[in-house]
Amino acid sequence: MTKSEYINLLEQEAKNLGTKEIEEVLNFIGYLRQKEDNEATKEILSDKKFMKSIKKGLADLKAGRISPWKN
């Protein structure tokens, strides 16, 4: 099934739902988006080289070793 076919099916099914059920579907969609964001965050946080770079940048910022891009 294509994405547009799924969307059409969702629209058809939503017409048969009450307001409360539609709210629950929307909450579930929000949960799926949040889950995806959390997985991406975990992936970034597990990258030791990237995290080392971020910590170094924060230390440089705190120590005043960073200059602004624009003057």
VENGI-V136261 format. One record per pair of residues at least 24 apart in sequence whose C-alpha atoms are under 8 Angstrom apart, sorted by the first residue. I is the first residue (numbers start at 0). J is the second residue. Records with the same first field share a line. If there is no record, write none. Layout:
I->J, J
This chain:
none
